[in-house]
Amino acid sequence: MLIKSNGAKWRSFDYTVKGKRKTLSMGVYPATGLADARRKAQEARVNVANGIDSSAIRNDIKTERKLTAENEKRLDLGLPSLALSL
């Protein structure tokens, strides 16, 4: 659990991928329960064991969602959609 100076509480998972230390947020306490945070951490451990960076996956998903939303707006305006470039 990471407790910020303003009192906010975050469930987090620290890991190392390719020699670089990273922290992945599992959610905000108490909205994210302990069982859910442990499940997410276990999924991240499996990814790390396979050499996959869970943070990169999360960022790719976030980028894809933003692009999809932008393309929907563009299509509504009659503009061509943007290409995904990962």
Secondary structure, 3 states (H helix, E strand, C coil): CEECCCCCEEEEEEEEECCEEEEEEEEECCCCCHHHHHHHHHHHHHHHHCCCCHHHHHHHHHHHHHHHHHHHHHHHCCCCCCCCCC
